[in-house]
Amino acid sequence: MNKPVYVFFIFSCLISWTIWLFMILSNNGIIGIEIPRVIHFTTPIGPLIGAIIASRFTDSITVKSLFQRLFRFKVPLKWYLISIFIPVLAYGFSAFLVFLIVQDPEYRFNSIINAFFIFLTIPFIVFGEEIGWRGFALPVLQAKFSPLKSSFIVGLMWAVWHIPAFIVADIFESYAHLLLALLGFVILCMVLSILFTWVVNSSGGSTFMAVLMHSSIAASSSITNIALRNPVIFFTLFTLAFLILAVGVVKKSTVNLGVKDSSNAKHQIQET
């Protein structure tokens, strides 16, 4: 990696982890302040501010270009459809398989209206994340590495950034379960990162496509209660479904992931 990426990641974690740390201390009664869980939704400000600060260490990305990428809406319709429906299909496939395997009579579908509401509101939360991961870190890394290698690096950073969120959730019976969940999450983030890179590169560097895909993942998970009742089986199948898609994308795009040639990949960072 290079200095701008290090600066970005350090500030992203420093800011977001501070918020999560206060939540952890509050949840365990270490500080006498009750912090509402809704504060969790402010953590994407970390990657946003990290990207803004780190942009001062590179001549190729400015604060203006970060937001130009976010508001790059002029994209072929198929990339809107792919960004929205790939997570829906992956979730539906996984949920159907879990239903066939477990046949839990307590399974139920939640309100589609509720899922749609989540899809409409999540972009206002995750846009800060995506400005950081796909708007800043990805193009900076692609100027030096292949899109595939860049995807793995971004995916790993993305997963590590989330670690305190697992502690805040406080749903694991033991440290062993927590570590297994984190390992699975790292794998999922790296797999998803390939698909995010493919969509962003193919849409001309539009960070908005990443925001749509991120929102679709969150909304899809609310359609049924399967993920809550059988999290291990569902998570495994969900990750497998995305892995199959990612392998297919890599094979089809010959690891360039939406970039027509290597020179284009290196110059994409300079686009505004």
Summary of the structure (lengths in Angstrom):
residues: 272
radius of gyration: 18.6
end to end distance: 22.1
largest distance: 57.9
contacts: 900
relative contact order: 0.16
helix: 76%
strand: 1%
